[in-house]
Amino acid sequence: MRKPATHLHAPPEGAPPEGAPPRADELLGLARAAAARDPAAIRTLVTELGGAMLRGVRKVLGPHHPDVEDTTQEAVLALLQALPSFRAECTVLHFANRIAVMTALGARRRLRVRARFDEPGAPIDVAPDEGGASPFAEAVSNRRREMVLQVLDGMPEATAEALALHFVLGYTVDEIAALAGASPNTVWSRLRLGKEALRRAFANNAKLAELFRGRET
């Protein structure tokens, strides 16, 4: 039996070419100093990572969503709290982006609960990405993107995380495995289960179902 590949599409921007030796993580020393609560290191690390984390939050909530800044601040605080447990199994940037996406997914869930009480049926705003299109934005329209995110809202956290990291940030299976502390086979299984859930949810949308069938190879 052929072993499945551990990446589903091109690596994210800035990643080393496939087969190349991994680059040294230039932020690792800074992250360790920040984990030790060095104020100067904390300020510098937040400056280095804040833009990337903001972009990750925007990709989930939409760039013009009113809660983008608050959610990004929440993600930065979560990053600082998590740094002592960071084991450098991935880059600091990947670690920060994961926290940003998971924080934004959690914010979406809270917003949907709040919307049921404030204004039943109110949509969660997802505006077009600013700047260059992400792998996810290239694949689906803004309307379909919101539909997919709605399905992620109801998925188990681990499955939603794998799909979000893969489709929103373009991370490979190996990168997601390092972030999640799971084996590549486990991540592959989560992606497969997540895609099956998406197909069930979009059974009446043949175009979207075909799109996701095309991304399995």
C-alpha positions in Angstrom: 0.0 0.0 0.0 1.3 3.4 -1.0 2.0 5.6 2.0 0.1 8.8 1.9 2.1 12.0 1.3 2.4 14.2 4.3 1.6 17.4 2.5 -1.5 18.2 0.5 -0.4 21.3 -1.4 2.4 23.8 -1.7 4.1 24.8 1.6 3.3 28.1 3.2 5.1 31.2 2.1 8.6 31.4 3.7 9.0 27.7 4.2 12.2 26.1 3.1 12.1 24.1 -0.2 11.1 20.5 0.1 14.1 18.3 1.0 16.2 21.3 2.2 17.6 21.3 5.7 15.4 23.2 8.1 16.4 26.7 8.9 17.4 27.7 12.4 14.6 29.4 14.3 15.8 32.9 14.7 13.1 33.6 17.3 13.8 30.6 19.5 16.2 32.4 21.9 13.9 35.4 22.1 10.9 33.1 22.9 12.8 31.4 25.7 13.8 34.7 27.2 10.2 35.8 26.9 9.1 32.6 28.6 11.4 33.5 31.5 9.4 36.8 31.7 12.2 39.1 30.4 10.2 42.3 29.7 12.4 43.4 26.8 12.2 40.0 25.2 8.4 40.0 25.6 8.1 43.4 23.9 10.4 42.4 21.0 8.7 39.0 20.5 5.2 40.5 20.4 6.5 43.1 17.8 8.0 40.3 15.7 4.9 38.0 15.8 2.0 40.5 16.2 1.6 41.1 12.4 1.5 37.4 11.6 -1.0 36.6 14.4 -3.2 39.5 13.3 -3.3 38.1 9.7 -4.2 34.7 11.1 -7.1 36.1 13.1 -8.3 38.2 10.1 -8.3 35.1 7.9 -10.8 33.5 10.3 -12.9 36.4 11.4 -12.5 38.7 8.4 -10.3 41.7 8.2 -13.0 44.2 9.0 -14.6 42.3 11.8 -15.0 44.5 14.9 -13.5 41.9 17.2 -10.3 41.4 15.2 -8.1 43.6 17.5 -9.5 42.2 20.7 -9.1 38.6 19.5 -5.6 39.3 18.4 -4.7 40.7 21.8 -6.3 37.6 23.4 -4.2 35.4 21.1 -1.0 37.3 22.1 -1.7 36.8 25.8 -2.4 33.2 25.1 0.9 32.9 23.4 2.8 34.5 26.3 1.1 32.1 28.7 1.9 29.1 26.5 5.6 29.9 26.0 6.9 28.0 29.1 5.4 24.8 27.6 6.9 25.4 24.1 9.2 22.5 23.3 10.6 23.8 19.9 9.1 20.9 18.0 8.0 23.6 15.4 9.1 27.1 14.8 8.0 29.9 17.1 6.1 31.5 14.2 4.2 28.3 13.6 3.4 28.0 17.3 2.1 31.6 17.4 0.0 31.2 14.2 -1.6 28.1 15.6 -2.6 30.0 18.8 -3.9 32.9 16.7 -6.1 30.6 14.6 -7.4 28.6 17.5 -8.2 31.7 19.4 -10.1 33.1 16.5 -12.0 29.9 16.0 -13.0 30.1 19.7 -14.0 33.7 19.3 -16.2 32.6 16.3 -18.0 30.0 18.4 -18.6 32.6 21.2 -19.9 35.1 18.6 -22.3 32.6 17.2 -23.7 31.8 20.6 -24.1 35.5 21.4 -25.8 36.1 18.0 -28.5 33.6 18.8 -29.5 35.7 21.7 -28.9 39.2 20.3 -30.2 38.7 16.8 -31.3 35.2 15.7 -30.0 34.3 12.3 -27.5 37.2 12.2 -24.5 36.2 10.0 -20.9 36.2 11.3 -19.0 38.8 9.1 -16.3 37.3 7.0 -14.8 39.9 4.6 -12.4 39.3 1.8 -8.7 38.9 2.7 -6.5 42.0 2.4 -3.4 41.7 0.3 -2.5 38.4 -1.4 -4.9 35.5 -1.4 -4.3 32.7 1.0 -4.5 29.0 -0.2 -8.0 28.9 1.4 -9.2 32.1 -0.2 -7.9 31.0 -3.6 -9.9 27.8 -3.4 -13.3 29.1 -2.3 -15.3 32.3 -2.6 -16.0 34.4 0.5 -19.5 33.0 0.8 -18.2 29.4 0.6 -15.4 30.3 3.0 -18.0 31.4 5.6 -20.0 28.2 5.0 -16.8 26.1 5.6 -16.0 28.0 8.8 -19.6 27.5 10.0 -19.0 23.7 9.7 -15.7 24.0 11.5 -17.5 25.7 14.4 -19.4 22.5 15.1 -16.4 20.1 14.7 -14.3 18.6 17.5 -11.5 21.0 18.3 -8.7 18.8 17.0 -10.4 18.3 13.7 -11.3 21.9 13.3 -7.7 22.9 14.1 -6.2 20.6 11.5 -8.5 21.8 8.8 -8.0 25.5 9.7 -4.3 25.2 9.8 -4.2 23.4 6.5 -6.7 25.5 4.6 -6.4 28.9 6.3 -2.6 29.0 6.7 -1.5 26.3 4.2 0.4 24.2 6.7 1.5 20.7 5.7 0.6 17.6 7.6 4.0 17.3 9.1 3.8 20.9 10.3 0.4 20.4 11.9 1.6 17.2 13.5 4.5 19.1 15.1 2.2 21.8 16.4 -0.4 19.4 17.7 2.0 16.9 19.2 0.4 14.1 17.1 1.7 11.7 14.5 1.3 12.6 10.8 -1.1 9.7 10.4 -3.3 11.1 13.2 -3.4 14.5 11.5 -4.0 12.9 8.1 -7.0 11.0 9.7 -8.3 14.3 11.2 -8.1 16.0 7.8 -9.9 13.1 6.2 -12.7 13.0 8.8 -13.0 16.8 8.5 -13.3 16.7 4.8 -16.0 14.0 5.0 -17.9 16.2 7.4 -17.6 19.1 4.9 -18.9 16.9 2.1 -21.9 15.9 4.2 -22.6 19.5 5.0 -22.4 20.5 1.4 -24.2 17.6 -0.1 -26.3 20.0 -2.1 -23.4 22.1 -3.3 -21.8 20.0 -6.0 -19.2 22.6 -6.9 -17.8 22.8 -3.4 -17.8 19.0 -3.0 -15.9 18.7 -6.2 -13.4 21.3 -5.0 -12.6 19.4 -1.8 -12.4 16.1 -3.7 -9.7 17.7 -5.9 -7.6 18.7 -2.9 -7.1 15.2 -1.4 -4.1 14.4 -3.6 
